[in-house]
């Protein structure tokens, strides 16, 4: 559940909206038990359902209050706030590494940040990511490759060490 909440916040949605959307997803699952029989990967299903629900809520808000001031679905900023466990390194090093990682990730486009998060933090395969982002597998692989290439050009070997963790 924390992963779902984090993903929703990273997509740029308000914390309370994300909580409501998670509740809606679980309510839907509880009322449609037949749906569960068809699910092969529950984590993937939850992530996709949450993203769809959040965008449904966003579209509903656009209809209620007008289009001005609402960020377009495709331009929603995907933000990652990296958390590194304190027991792995001392506090000063942790803060420095966090700044470096955030700086690296902020050098990517929103879509590249999202795809790196899904691939290396959530450990989804390319097929799952392509379905979640509604792109073909080739485009998914190309986007990951381009993101890693961009990071490697700017930051060198350090990127590979962070992705392998």
MODELLER restraints for C-alpha pairs under 7 A, 6 or more apart:
rsr = mdl.restraints
at = mdl.atoms
rsr.add(forms.Gaussian(group=physical.xy_distance, feature=features.Distance(at['CA:4:A'], at['CA:47:A']), mean=6.35, stdev=0.5))
rsr.add(forms.Gaussian(group=physical.xy_distance, feature=features.Distance(at['CA:5:A'], at['CA:18:A']), mean=6.27, stdev=0.5))
rsr.add(forms.Gaussian(group=physical.xy_distance, feature=features.Distance(at['CA:5:A'], at['CA:19:A']), mean=6.83, stdev=0.5))
rsr.add(forms.Gaussian(group=physical.xy_distance, feature=features.Distance(at['CA:8:A'], at['CA:18:A']), mean=5.62, stdev=0.5))
rsr.add(forms.Gaussian(group=physical.xy_distance, feature=features.Distance(at['CA:9:A'], at['CA:15:A']), mean=6.15, stdev=0.5))
rsr.add(forms.Gaussian(group=physical.xy_distance, feature=features.Distance(at['CA:9:A'], at['CA:18:A']), mean=6.76, stdev=0.5))
rsr.add(forms.Gaussian(group=physical.xy_distance, feature=features.Distance(at['CA:10:A'], at['CA:78:A']), mean=5.11, stdev=0.5))
rsr.add(forms.Gaussian(group=physical.xy_distance, feature=features.Distance(at['CA:10:A'], at['CA:79:A']), mean=4.56, stdev=0.5))
rsr.add(forms.Gaussian(group=physical.xy_distance, feature=features.Distance(at['CA:10:A'], at['CA:80:A']), mean=5.59, stdev=0.5))
rsr.add(forms.Gaussian(group=physical.xy_distance, feature=features.Distance(at['CA:11:A'], at['CA:76:A']), mean=6.64, stdev=0.5))
rsr.add(forms.Gaussian(group=physical.xy_distance, feature=features.Distance(at['CA:11:A'], at['CA:77:A']), mean=6.13, stdev=0.5))
rsr.add(forms.Gaussian(group=physical.xy_distance, feature=features.Distance(at['CA:11:A'], at['CA:78:A']), mean=4.42, stdev=0.5))
rsr.add(forms.Gaussian(group=physical.xy_distance, feature=features.Distance(at['CA:11:A'], at['CA:79:A']), mean=6.45, stdev=0.5))
rsr.add(forms.Gaussian(group=physical.xy_distance, feature=features.Distance(at['CA:12:A'], at['CA:76:A']), mean=6.18, stdev=0.5))
rsr.add(forms.Gaussian(group=physical.xy_distance, feature=features.Distance(at['CA:12:A'], at['CA:77:A']), mean=5.51, stdev=0.5))
rsr.add(forms.Gaussian(group=physical.xy_distance, feature=features.Distance(at['CA:12:A'], at['CA:78:A']), mean=5.79, stdev=0.5))
rsr.add(forms.Gaussian(group=physical.xy_distance, feature=features.Distance(at['CA:12:A'], at['CA:79:A']), mean=6.69, stdev=0.5))
rsr.add(forms.Gaussian(group=physical.xy_distance, feature=features.Distance(at['CA:21:A'], at['CA:50:A']), mean=6.34, stdev=0.5))
rsr.add(forms.Gaussian(group=physical.xy_distance, feature=features.Distance(at['CA:21:A'], at['CA:53:A']), mean=5.96, stdev=0.5))
rsr.add(forms.Gaussian(group=physical.xy_distance, feature=features.Distance(at['CA:21:A'], at['CA:54:A']), mean=6.06, stdev=0.5))
rsr.add(forms.Gaussian(group=physical.xy_distance, feature=features.Distance(at['CA:22:A'], at['CA:50:A']), mean=6.19, stdev=0.5))
rsr.add(forms.Gaussian(group=physical.xy_distance, feature=features.Distance(at['CA:25:A'], at['CA:49:A']), mean=6.42, stdev=0.5))
rsr.add(forms.Gaussian(group=physical.xy_distance, feature=features.Distance(at['CA:25:A'], at['CA:50:A']), mean=6.36, stdev=0.5))
rsr.add(forms.Gaussian(group=physical.xy_distance, feature=features.Distance(at['CA:48:A'], at['CA:132:A']), mean=5.58, stdev=0.5))
rsr.add(forms.Gaussian(group=physical.xy_distance, feature=features.Distance(at['CA:62:A'], at['CA:70:A']), mean=6.71, stdev=0.5))
rsr.add(forms.Gaussian(group=physical.xy_distance, feature=features.Distance(at['CA:77:A'], at['CA:110:A']), mean=5.71, stdev=0.5))
rsr.add(forms.Gaussian(group=physical.xy_distance, feature=features.Distance(at['CA:78:A'], at['CA:110:A']), mean=5.17, stdev=0.5))
rsr.add(forms.Gaussian(group=physical.xy_distance, feature=features.Distance(at['CA:78:A'], at['CA:113:A']), mean=6.65, stdev=0.5))
rsr.add(forms.Gaussian(group=physical.xy_distance, feature=features.Distance(at['CA:78:A'], at['CA:114:A']), mean=5.91, stdev=0.5))
rsr.add(forms.Gaussian(group=physical.xy_distance, feature=features.Distance(at['CA:82:A'], at['CA:98:A']), mean=6.25, stdev=0.5))
rsr.add(forms.Gaussian(group=physical.xy_distance, feature=features.Distance(at['CA:82:A'], at['CA:102:A']), mean=6.93, stdev=0.5))
rsr.add(forms.Gaussian(group=physical.xy_distance, feature=features.Distance(at['CA:84:A'], at['CA:94:A']), mean=6.75, stdev=0.5))
rsr.add(forms.Gaussian(group=physical.xy_distance, feature=features.Distance(at['CA:104:A'], at['CA:151:A']), mean=6.64, stdev=0.5))
rsr.add(forms.Gaussian(group=physical.xy_distance, feature=features.Distance(at['CA:105:A'], at['CA:113:A']), mean=6.12, stdev=0.5))
rsr.add(forms.Gaussian(group=physical.xy_distance, feature=features.Distance(at['CA:108:A'], at['CA:147:A']), mean=6.63, stdev=0.5))
rsr.add(forms.Gaussian(group=physical.xy_distance, feature=features.Distance(at['CA:112:A'], at['CA:143:A']), mean=6.45, stdev=0.5))
rsr.add(forms.Gaussian(group=physical.xy_distance, feature=features.Distance(at['CA:112:A'], at['CA:144:A']), mean=6.83, stdev=0.5))
rsr.add(forms.Gaussian(group=physical.xy_distance, feature=features.Distance(at['CA:112:A'], at['CA:147:A']), mean=5.70, stdev=0.5))
rsr.add(forms.Gaussian(group=physical.xy_distance, feature=features.Distance(at['CA:115:A'], at['CA:144:A']), mean=6.52, stdev=0.5))
rsr.add(forms.Gaussian(group=physical.xy_distance, feature=features.Distance(at['CA:116:A'], at['CA:144:A']), mean=6.52, stdev=0.5))
rsr.add(forms.Gaussian(group=physical.xy_distance, feature=features.Distance(at['CA:118:A'], at['CA:124:A']), mean=5.87, stdev=0.5))
rsr.add(forms.Gaussian(group=physical.xy_distance, feature=features.Distance(at['CA:118:A'], at['CA:129:A']), mean=6.85, stdev=0.5))
rsr.add(forms.Gaussian(group=physical.xy_distance, feature=features.Distance(at['CA:119:A'], at['CA:125:A']), mean=6.57, stdev=0.5))
rsr.add(forms.Gaussian(group=physical.xy_distance, feature=features.Distance(at['CA:120:A'], at['CA:163:A']), mean=6.38, stdev=0.5))
rsr.add(forms.Gaussian(group=physical.xy_distance, feature=features.Distance(at['CA:126:A'], at['CA:137:A']), mean=6.07, stdev=0.5))
rsr.add(forms.Gaussian(group=physical.xy_distance, feature=features.Distance(at['CA:126:A'], at['CA:140:A']), mean=6.39, stdev=0.5))
rsr.add(forms.Gaussian(group=physical.xy_distance, feature=features.Distance(at['CA:126:A'], at['CA:141:A']), mean=6.68, stdev=0.5))
rsr.add(forms.Gaussian(group=physical.xy_distance, feature=features.Distance(at['CA:127:A'], at['CA:137:A']), mean=5.88, stdev=0.5))
rsr.add(forms.Gaussian(group=physical.xy_distance, feature=features.Distance(at['CA:130:A'], at['CA:136:A']), mean=5.46, stdev=0.5))
rsr.add(forms.Gaussian(group=physical.xy_distance, feature=features.Distance(at['CA:130:A'], at['CA:137:A']), mean=5.35, stdev=0.5))
rsr.add(forms.Gaussian(group=physical.xy_distance, feature=features.Distance(at['CA:130:A'], at['CA:140:A']), mean=5.71, stdev=0.5))
rsr.add(forms.Gaussian(group=physical.xy_distance, feature=features.Distance(at['CA:151:A'], at['CA:159:A']), mean=6.46, stdev=0.5))
rsr.add(forms.Gaussian(group=physical.xy_distance, feature=features.Distance(at['CA:152:A'], at['CA:159:A']), mean=6.11, stdev=0.5))
